[in-house]
Amino acid sequence: MQILDGKLVSAAIKAELAEQVAQLKAEGKKTPHLAAILVGNNGASETYVASKVKSCAEIGFNSTLLRFDEHISEKHLLDHITSLNENADIDGILVQLPLPKHINEELVINNIDPSKDVDGFHPMNVGKMVSGLPTFIPATPYGIMLMLEHYNIETKGKHAVVIGRSHIVGTPMSILLSRNSNPGNCTVTLTHSQTKNLKELCLQADIIVAAIGKPGFVTADMVKEGAVIIDVGINRIADETKKSGFRLVGDVKFDEVAPKSSYITPVPGGVGLMTIAALLKNTYHAAIGQKGGMN
Ligand SMILES: Nc1nc2c(c(=O)[nH]1)N[C@@H](CN(C=O)c1ccc(C(=O)N[C@@H](CCC(=O)O)C(=O)O)cc1)CN2
């Protein structure tokens, strides 16, 4: 069993981006600039956005964080997005999800200029991704593909079972893994809450991508010997022994599944860190006017 080390791979991607940014600066070209919008006081969202802003600074990107009270009106938020769309210095815009319930997430995403939509959530970019056209790929599935590529994991002809059909992870993941590309060329089964025979399907899987948001959902009895396990879950479990009051666990019962797997991502230190690296890659491509890094 080998650990797929998100810390190591994301550091390599960030180092490469730092060199590319230094090159842009040396040529007198524009420094990539990411704008992040954070609404409310969700602790996890604050951590993720802080990490995005910190990563920008580490590699020489500019970033702007716009923080809003959880009661901000939808109209006010849309006005801010319009002004970021019109600001020529901003290359990438992300709105951290989830948003408070009174705000229509779909409407907000649809108002981001698709050429600045570095999360790849705008329907125009989703359509391009489905059609195999160059575009921004949502950061988590993009990060997973970069991880598979880094470790040279054979995916061609393999059966991948994706657990969870969210717009930001499961659905795009199923599309990317089934593409005629490397990594890719998998036969994909996209499973969800209505799937009847999930355990049997998982037992047939060469690759499992767990993105269901349920701690420890994938257990050893669901996994074939030698399977590749990608754990997207980042669940906060109360733990009084920790200073933060919680610990992070994935959607996979790591201790019992790891010995059966050929490769496995840890939580923390796996897919989450790749999400940030992939977002930075998208932002770099937005800044140089090129969409997508894996098309
Ligand atoms: N606008 C977006 N919102 C959300 C996205 C997204 O891609 N775009 N994805 C998730 C959260 N997410 C990115 O924003 C994200 C999740 C996890 C991590 C990460 O670095 N995880 C670390 C642990 C961090 C911790 O201590 O909590 C790890 O796994 O090692 C980064 C980004 C939902 N919203």
Ligand as a Chemical Component Dictionary entry (heavy atoms), coordinates in Angstrom:
data_LIG
# 
_chem_comp.id                   LIG 
_chem_comp.type                 NON-POLYMER 
_chem_comp.pdbx_formal_charge   0 
_chem_comp.three_letter_code    LIG 
# 
loop_
_chem_comp_atom.comp_id 
_chem_comp_atom.atom_id 
_chem_comp_atom.alt_atom_id 
_chem_comp_atom.type_symbol 
_chem_comp_atom.charge 
_chem_comp_atom.model_Cartn_x 
_chem_comp_atom.model_Cartn_y 
_chem_comp_atom.model_Cartn_z 
_chem_comp_atom.pdbx_ordinal 
LIG N1  N1  N 0 -16.039 27.702 -4.083 1  
LIG C1  C1  C 0 -15.749 26.482 -3.590 2  
LIG N2  N2  N 0 -16.298 26.075 -2.456 3  
LIG C2  C2  C 0 -15.995 24.814 -1.996 4  
LIG C3  C3  C 0 -15.082 23.981 -2.680 5  
LIG C4  C4  C 0 -14.530 24.459 -3.886 6  
LIG O1  O1  O 0 -13.735 23.764 -4.590 7  
LIG N3  N3  N 0 -14.872 25.720 -4.306 8  
LIG N4  N4  N 0 -14.702 22.759 -2.136 9  
LIG C5  C5  C 0 -14.974 22.467 -0.747 10 
LIG C6  C6  C 0 -13.968 22.986 0.255  11 
LIG N5  N5  N 0 -12.592 23.244 -0.214 12 
LIG C7  C7  C 0 -12.368 24.215 -1.120 13 
LIG O2  O2  O 0 -12.876 25.287 -1.057 14 
LIG C8  C8  C 0 -11.452 22.695 0.460  15 
LIG C9  C9  C 0 -11.555 21.623 1.298  16 
LIG C10 C10 C 0 -10.426 21.156 1.997  17 
LIG C11 C11 C 0 -9.211  21.769 1.850  18 
LIG C12 C12 C 0 -8.004  21.355 2.632  19 
LIG O3  O3  O 0 -6.961  21.945 2.477  20 
LIG N6  N6  N 0 -8.112  20.368 3.509  21 
LIG C13 C13 C 0 -7.026  19.992 4.381  22 
LIG C14 C14 C 0 -7.486  20.115 5.821  23 
LIG C15 C15 C 0 -7.855  21.526 6.168  24 
LIG C16 C16 C 0 -8.430  21.635 7.568  25 
LIG O4  O4  O 0 -7.623  21.687 8.512  26 
LIG O5  O5  O 0 -9.652  21.692 7.722  27 
LIG C17 C17 C 0 -6.644  18.557 4.119  28 
LIG O6  O6  O 0 -7.487  17.790 3.650  29 
LIG O7  O7  O 0 -5.504  18.209 4.441  30 
LIG C18 C18 C 0 -9.111  22.834 1.003  31 
LIG C19 C19 C 0 -10.217 23.298 0.305  32 
LIG C20 C20 C 0 -16.347 23.041 -0.369 33 
LIG N7  N7  N 0 -16.522 24.376 -0.800 34 
# 
loop_
_chem_comp_bond.comp_id 
_chem_comp_bond.atom_id_1 
_chem_comp_bond.atom_id_2 
_chem_comp_bond.value_order 
_chem_comp_bond.pdbx_ordinal 
LIG N1  C1  SING 1  
LIG C1  N2  DOUB 2  
LIG C1  N3  SING 3  
LIG N2  C2  SING 4  
LIG C2  C3  DOUB 5  
LIG C2  N7  SING 6  
LIG C3  C4  SING 7  
LIG C3  N4  SING 8  
LIG C4  O1  DOUB 9  
LIG C4  N3  SING 10 
LIG N4  C5  SING 11 
LIG C5  C6  SING 12 
LIG C5  C20 SING 13 
LIG C6  N5  SING 14 
LIG N5  C7  SING 15 
LIG N5  C8  SING 16 
LIG C7  O2  DOUB 17 
LIG C8  C9  SING 18 
LIG C8  C19 DOUB 19 
LIG C9  C10 DOUB 20 
LIG C10 C11 SING 21 
LIG C11 C12 SING 22 
LIG C11 C18 DOUB 23 
LIG C12 O3  DOUB 24 
LIG C12 N6  SING 25 
LIG N6  C13 SING 26 
LIG C13 C14 SING 27 
LIG C13 C17 SING 28 
LIG C14 C15 SING 29 
LIG C15 C16 SING 30 
LIG C16 O4  DOUB 31 
LIG C16 O5  SING 32 
LIG C17 O6  DOUB 33 
LIG C17 O7  SING 34 
LIG C18 C19 SING 35 
LIG C20 N7  SING 36 
# 
